[in-house]
Amino acid sequence: MSDHDPPARPRAGTAPTRRPPHQEPGLVLTAVLLAYSALVFAWWPTDTEIAGVSLVTWLMLVGIIAWVVIGFVYCWWTERLDRAGKAAR
């Protein structure tokens, strides 16, 4: 197959399978980030301090770590779905 060949089409009668929204990695992890962001902004107006540092600063630090973890989870989850899809073929 050369670089100029069109992409392969699915066989006639086979439709791509769609997963429910709660099984889509991008939607689930976006919802997690939105929920966390809502928590941070809910605490933003308060002047709570832990160890002399504002609670919002701690929450933003945890948020950075959460971005990294969610990135790894997303990659792992999508690779797992890809492998399951290839095994089903």
Rosetta silent file (secondary structure, phi, psi, omega in degrees, C-alpha in Angstrom):
SEQUENCE: MSDHDPPARPRAGTAPTRRPPHQEPGLVLTAVLLAYSALVFAWWPTDTEIAGVSLVTWLMLVGIIAWVVIGFVYCWWTERLDRAGKAAR
SCORE:     score description
SCORE:     0.000 S_00000001
   1 L     0.000  125.764 -178.352    0.000    0.000    0.000 S_00000001
   2 L   -91.451  172.864  179.913    1.530    3.301   -1.023 S_00000001
   3 L   -68.735  -16.994 -175.482    1.162    6.703    0.607 S_00000001
   4 L   -95.663   -4.242  178.796   -1.188    7.775   -2.185 S_00000001
   5 L   -72.641  143.405  177.063   -3.767    5.019   -1.736 S_00000001
   6 L   -67.798  155.976  179.085   -7.054    6.098   -0.164 S_00000001
   7 L   -63.237  149.994 -178.754   -7.735    4.872    3.363 S_00000001
   8 L   -66.431  139.445  177.583   -9.413    1.490    3.608 S_00000001
   9 L   -91.651  151.981  174.997  -13.176    1.572    3.864 S_00000001
  10 L   -65.651  151.909  178.686  -15.095   -0.544    6.321 S_00000001
  11 L   -62.746  151.641  179.370  -16.633   -3.660    4.821 S_00000001
  12 L   -59.578  136.894  178.577  -20.199   -3.356    3.577 S_00000001
  13 L    86.703   -4.110  177.763  -22.706   -3.939    6.322 S_00000001
  14 L  -109.618  124.360  177.644  -20.297   -3.111    9.141 S_00000001
  15 L  -106.193  146.412  176.624  -20.808    0.125   10.973 S_00000001
  16 L   -62.419  138.157 -179.607  -18.280    1.543   13.414 S_00000001
  17 L   -79.172  140.808  177.869  -19.309    0.725   16.952 S_00000001
  18 L  -111.431  134.723  177.534  -20.110    3.624   19.226 S_00000001
  19 L   -90.651  152.159  174.579  -19.513    3.460   22.934 S_00000001
  20 L   -62.670  154.772 -177.261  -21.876    5.059   25.430 S_00000001
  21 H   -55.895  -32.883 -178.288  -20.697    8.498   26.650 S_00000001
  22 H   -74.077   -5.206  176.527  -19.679    7.153   30.069 S_00000001
  23 H  -108.621    4.494  177.357  -17.153    4.856   28.329 S_00000001
  24 L   -88.379  117.235 -176.106  -15.505    7.578   26.228 S_00000001
  25 H   -56.995  -42.836 -177.294  -12.167    8.480   27.861 S_00000001
  26 H   -62.763  -42.452 -179.872  -12.166   12.074   26.648 S_00000001
  27 H   -68.777  -43.185 -178.764  -15.641   12.846   27.986 S_00000001
  28 H   -64.068  -46.886 -176.867  -15.091   11.160   31.344 S_00000001
  29 H   -71.688  -29.548  173.342  -11.747   12.828   31.984 S_00000001
  30 H   -65.667  -41.028  177.602  -13.071   16.219   30.848 S_00000001
  31 H   -62.825  -38.935  177.498  -15.905   15.854   33.355 S_00000001
  32 H   -62.284  -45.599  179.635  -13.352   15.057   36.082 S_00000001
  33 H   -65.180  -39.058  177.620  -11.363   18.206   35.247 S_00000001
  34 H   -64.287  -40.778  178.242  -14.506   20.348   35.166 S_00000001
  35 H   -63.833  -42.654  178.692  -15.587   19.022   38.561 S_00000001
  36 H   -65.019  -41.327  178.206  -12.144   19.751   39.996 S_00000001
  37 H   -62.191  -39.790  177.504  -12.156   23.251   38.483 S_00000001
  38 H   -61.480  -39.820  177.558  -15.560   23.906   40.043 S_00000001
  39 H   -62.367  -45.593 -179.368  -14.116   22.889   43.424 S_00000001
  40 H   -61.766  -46.993 -177.987  -11.153   25.259   43.029 S_00000001
  41 H   -70.957  -24.130  174.613  -13.335   28.195   42.020 S_00000001
  42 H   -68.137  -35.010 -179.517  -15.765   27.480   44.861 S_00000001
  43 H   -85.490  -15.863 -172.397  -12.884   27.870   47.336 S_00000001
  44 L   -52.649  -46.555 -176.306  -11.279   30.846   45.561 S_00000001
  45 L   -70.041  -17.650 -178.368  -13.087   33.664   47.456 S_00000001
  46 L   -79.847  154.578 -179.352  -12.289   32.210   50.875 S_00000001
  47 L  -110.374   54.078  179.216   -9.094   33.139   52.645 S_00000001
  48 L   -86.228  136.036  179.204   -8.296   29.740   54.092 S_00000001
  49 E  -123.897  141.173  175.553   -4.630   28.977   54.671 S_00000001
  50 E  -125.690  123.480 -177.749   -2.879   25.663   55.236 S_00000001
  51 L    55.837   35.030  177.370    0.735   25.754   56.430 S_00000001
  52 L    77.976    6.371 -179.875    0.773   29.486   55.698 S_00000001
  53 E  -120.537  140.174 -178.979   -0.169   29.014   52.048 S_00000001
  54 E   -57.449  143.466  179.249   -3.561   29.786   50.556 S_00000001
  55 H   -60.905  -34.927  179.192   -5.818   26.797   49.985 S_00000001
  56 H   -62.658  -38.181  178.109   -6.275   27.854   46.356 S_00000001
  57 H   -62.959  -43.455  177.057   -2.508   27.556   45.818 S_00000001
  58 H   -61.984  -42.109 -179.473   -2.576   24.013   47.211 S_00000001
  59 H   -65.534  -37.126  178.052   -5.546   23.166   45.009 S_00000001
  60 H   -68.855  -35.917  175.336   -3.776   24.523   41.924 S_00000001
  61 H   -62.760  -45.965  176.913   -0.690   22.433   42.764 S_00000001
  62 H   -62.212  -35.517  179.099   -2.871   19.347   43.075 S_00000001
  63 H   -63.202  -38.746  177.903   -4.497   20.365   39.780 S_00000001
  64 H   -63.721  -44.399  177.906   -1.150   20.319   37.965 S_00000001
  65 H   -63.020  -39.322  179.382   -0.477   16.837   39.305 S_00000001
  66 H   -63.043  -39.395  177.296   -4.011   15.819   38.286 S_00000001
  67 H   -57.815  -45.159 -179.098   -3.370   17.004   34.682 S_00000001
  68 H   -64.906  -46.744  179.569   -0.331   14.733   34.469 S_00000001
  69 H   -61.765  -44.526 -179.788   -2.162   11.766   36.001 S_00000001
  70 H   -64.427  -35.396  175.355   -5.174   12.305   33.732 S_00000001
  71 H   -61.173  -45.380  177.484   -2.848   12.447   30.720 S_00000001
  72 H   -65.333  -42.522  179.182   -1.375    9.063   31.622 S_00000001
  73 H   -61.970  -42.176 -179.991   -4.826    7.604   32.345 S_00000001
  74 H   -61.337  -46.796  179.219   -6.118    8.873   28.994 S_00000001
  75 H   -61.966  -45.799  179.913   -3.212    7.284   27.103 S_00000001
  76 H   -61.733  -45.481 -176.889   -3.572    3.988   28.981 S_00000001
  77 H   -64.432  -46.421 -178.746   -7.356    3.933   28.525 S_00000001
  78 H   -67.705  -37.183  176.166   -7.300    4.686   24.785 S_00000001
  79 H   -63.445  -40.591  178.506   -4.530    2.121   24.182 S_00000001
  80 H   -63.094  -41.980  178.113   -6.588   -0.473   26.050 S_00000001
  81 H   -66.304  -38.988  177.608   -9.642    0.338   23.919 S_00000001
  82 H   -62.410  -44.959  178.852   -7.555    0.135   20.738 S_00000001
  83 H   -63.560  -39.685  178.833   -6.198   -3.278   21.706 S_00000001
  84 H   -65.600  -38.278  178.420   -9.681   -4.519   22.555 S_00000001
  85 H   -66.602  -39.526  178.906  -10.942   -3.243   19.185 S_00000001
  86 H   -70.209  -35.605  179.618   -8.135   -4.970   17.289 S_00000001
  87 H   -69.178  -29.606 -178.507   -8.683   -8.216   19.177 S_00000001
  88 H   -76.606  -17.823 -178.655  -12.387   -8.148   18.301 S_00000001
  89 L   -77.678    0.000    0.000  -11.647   -7.942   14.559 S_00000001
